[in-house]
């Protein structure tokens, strides 16, 4: 039983998320470090930790150029269209107060969920446009992102083995307890046979249940924790 407890303790450590950390000292030059970062983080959802410990979350990746961190930020921008440029307004078929599309006289279509007809018959609409923000790397402590699929295998395998181990441990403990109880009691052969069948059923269900919990739990934890990649820019 001691060996099972030891194995379970070791396997439980592998349920913790895995990670990789990169520093400038790991590369031949700072430019190589930046190049590695740009290739990895160009299309990831990133968590940027600044030197003052504030956080910026970026969904569309980022890149480094001239010791600056460049990332795209969506901004809700208002635009107006003069009534002289409007050919037709297309209203929502379920609500005539909602404009779905503006057809311009040059044939261009403006589609948005936020179109408003103004009092002078012109139209205002709001849409997201992307603008670049620049942040000096002197203000950046570290940047990280997660690969959820890559974080799945190790915890899934560990969770499976852990569940199976707990199932075996439960069966052993239950059998030991049942053996001790049967040794101190007397009864007919039929009753003993029924008790044995009931115990076998309990052991089977417990083993399958604990194994399933281990598989599902390990897989879920692996997906949530993922494999975290961290680039450290400042100590």
ZIDA-V852398 format. One record per residue. N is the residue number from 1. RES is the residue in one letter. PSI is psi in radians with two decimals (* if undefined). D_LAST is the distance of its C-alpha to the last C-alpha in Angstrom with 1 decimal. Layout:
BEGIN
N:RES:PSI:D_LAST, N:RES:PSI:D_LAST
END
This chain:
BEGIN
1:X:-0.58:45.1, 2:X:-0.66:42.4, 3:X:-0.61:41.3, 4:X:-0.75:41.1, 5:X:-0.69:38.9, 6:X:-0.78:36.6, 7:X:-0.75:36.5, 8:X:-0.71:35.8, 9:X:-0.72:32.9, 10:X:-0.79:31.3, 11:X:-0.59:32.0, 12:X:-0.47:30.5, 13:X:-0.52:27.1, 14:X:-0.04:27.4, 15:X:-0.23:27.9, 16:X:2.48:24.2, 17:X:2.52:22.4, 18:X:2.84:21.0, 19:X:2.79:17.8, 20:X:2.35:16.2, 21:X:2.34:12.6, 22:X:2.41:12.1, 23:X:2.86:9.6, 24:X:-0.61:10.9, 25:X:-0.27:11.8, 26:X:-0.13:14.1, 27:X:2.83:16.2, 28:X:-0.41:18.6, 29:X:2.89:17.3, 30:X:-0.64:15.2, 31:X:-0.67:18.4, 32:X:-0.66:18.8, 33:X:-0.80:15.5, 34:X:-0.68:16.6, 35:X:-0.74:20.1, 36:X:-0.73:19.1, 37:X:-0.81:17.3, 38:X:-0.67:20.4, 39:X:-0.61:22.7, 40:X:-0.65:21.1, 41:X:0.16:20.3, 42:X:-0.49:23.4, 43:X:0.45:25.4, 44:X:2.80:23.3, 45:X:2.04:22.7, 46:X:2.63:19.0, 47:X:2.00:16.8, 48:X:2.09:14.4, 49:X:2.11:11.8, 50:X:2.94:11.3, 51:X:-0.39:9.1, 52:X:0.20:12.1, 53:X:0.14:12.1, 54:X:2.81:15.3, 55:X:2.45:16.2, 56:X:2.20:18.3, 57:X:2.22:20.4, 58:X:2.26:21.9, 59:X:-0.39:24.9, 60:X:0.45:25.8, 61:X:3.09:22.8, 62:X:3.00:20.9, 63:X:2.84:20.4, 64:X:2.32:18.6, 65:X:2.24:20.8, 66:X:0.79:20.4, 67:X:0.46:16.7, 68:X:2.52:17.7, 69:X:2.18:17.5, 70:X:2.22:21.1, 71:X:2.63:22.4, 72:X:2.41:25.9, 73:X:2.16:27.0, 74:X:2.34:30.5, 75:X:2.32:32.5, 76:X:1.97:35.9, 77:X:2.41:38.2, 78:X:2.37:41.8, 79:X:2.64:44.5, 80:X:2.54:48.2, 81:X:2.18:51.2, 82:X:2.57:54.5, 83:X:-0.41:57.6, 84:X:-0.36:59.2, 85:X:-0.01:56.7, 86:X:2.22:57.2, 87:X:-0.76:59.7, 88:X:2.61:59.3, 89:X:2.24:57.3, 90:X:2.04:56.9, 91:X:2.79:56.8, 92:X:2.36:55.6, 93:X:-0.34:58.5, 94:X:-0.29:57.8, 95:X:1.89:57.1, 96:X:-0.09:58.8, 97:X:-0.11:56.5, 98:X:2.20:53.5, 99:X:2.17:53.2, 100:X:-0.68:51.6, 101:X:2.48:52.2, 102:X:2.14:53.2, 103:X:2.06:55.4, 104:X:2.83:55.4, 105:X:-0.38:58.5, 106:X:0.10:56.7, 107:X:-0.14:56.3, 108:X:2.50:52.6, 109:X:2.32:51.5, 110:X:2.01:49.0, 111:X:2.24:47.8, 112:X:2.71:45.6, 113:X:-0.04:45.5, 114:X:1.21:45.3, 115:X:2.31:48.5, 116:X:2.29:50.5, 117:X:2.14:53.9, 118:X:2.94:54.2, 119:X:-0.47:57.4, 120:X:0.27:58.3, 121:X:0.09:58.1, 122:X:3.00:55.0, 123:X:2.40:52.1, 124:X:2.45:48.4, 125:X:2.69:45.9, 126:X:2.36:42.2, 127:X:2.72:40.0, 128:X:2.26:36.3, 129:X:2.70:35.2, 130:X:2.31:31.8, 131:X:2.64:29.9, 132:X:2.38:26.7, 133:X:2.53:23.8, 134:X:2.31:21.3, 135:X:2.19:17.8, 136:X:2.38:15.8, 137:X:-0.29:12.6, 138:X:-0.35:11.2, 139:X:0.02:11.6, 140:X:2.20:10.0, 141:X:-0.92:6.9, 142:X:2.78:8.7, 143:X:2.36:12.4, 144:X:2.74:14.7, 145:X:2.85:18.4, 146:X:2.48:21.0, 147:X:1.81:23.9, 148:X:-0.67:26.5, 149:X:-0.69:29.1, 150:X:-0.45:27.0, 151:X:-0.04:26.0, 152:X:-0.78:29.7, 153:X:-0.91:31.2, 154:X:-0.88:29.6, 155:X:-0.55:29.9, 156:X:-0.80:33.3, 157:X:-0.78:34.6, 158:X:-0.73:33.1, 159:X:-0.68:34.6, 160:X:-0.88:37.9, 161:X:-0.65:38.0, 162:X:-0.76:37.0, 163:X:-0.76:39.7, 164:X:-0.74:42.2, 165:X:-0.75:41.3, 166:X:-0.63:41.8, 167:X:-0.79:45.0, 168:X:-0.74:46.4, 169:X:-0.72:45.4, 170:X:-0.77:47.2, 171:X:-0.76:50.2, 172:X:-0.81:50.4, 173:X:-0.75:50.1, 174:X:-0.70:52.6, 175:X:-0.71:55.0, 176:X:-0.77:54.8, 177:X:-0.73:55.4, 178:X:-0.66:58.3, 179:X:-0.72:59.8, 180:X:-0.66:59.9, 181:X:-0.71:61.5, 182:X:-0.51:64.1, 183:X:-0.44:65.0, 184:X:-0.02:65.9, 185:X:2.71:67.9, 186:X:2.67:71.1, 187:X:3.04:72.2, 188:X:2.83:74.1, 189:X:-0.65:73.0, 190:X:-0.74:72.6, 191:X:-0.69:70.3, 192:X:-0.68:68.2, 193:X:-0.72:68.0, 194:X:-0.72:67.0, 195:X:-0.68:64.3, 196:X:-0.74:63.0, 197:X:-0.71:62.9, 198:X:-0.71:61.1, 199:X:-0.73:58.5, 200:X:-0.70:58.0, 201:X:-0.73:57.4, 202:X:-0.77:54.9, 203:X:-0.76:53.0, 204:X:-0.83:52.9, 205:X:-0.70:51.7, 206:X:-0.75:49.1, 207:X:-0.83:47.8, 208:X:-0.70:47.7, 209:X:-0.83:46.1, 210:X:-0.65:43.3, 211:X:-0.75:42.7, 212:X:-0.75:42.6, 213:X:-0.72:40.2, 214:X:-0.76:37.9, 215:X:-0.89:38.1, 216:X:-0.75:37.6, 217:X:-0.77:34.9, 218:X:-0.75:32.9, 219:X:-0.75:33.3, 220:X:-0.81:32.4, 221:X:-0.68:29.2, 222:X:-0.71:28.3, 223:X:-0.78:28.8, 224:X:-0.85:27.0, 225:X:-0.65:23.9, 226:X:-3.01:24.0, 227:X:2.00:21.7, 228:X:2.20:18.2, 229:X:2.21:16.4, 230:X:2.29:12.7, 231:X:2.06:11.0, 232:X:2.20:7.2, 233:X:-0.46:6.9, 234:X:2.48:3.8, 235:X:*:0.0
END
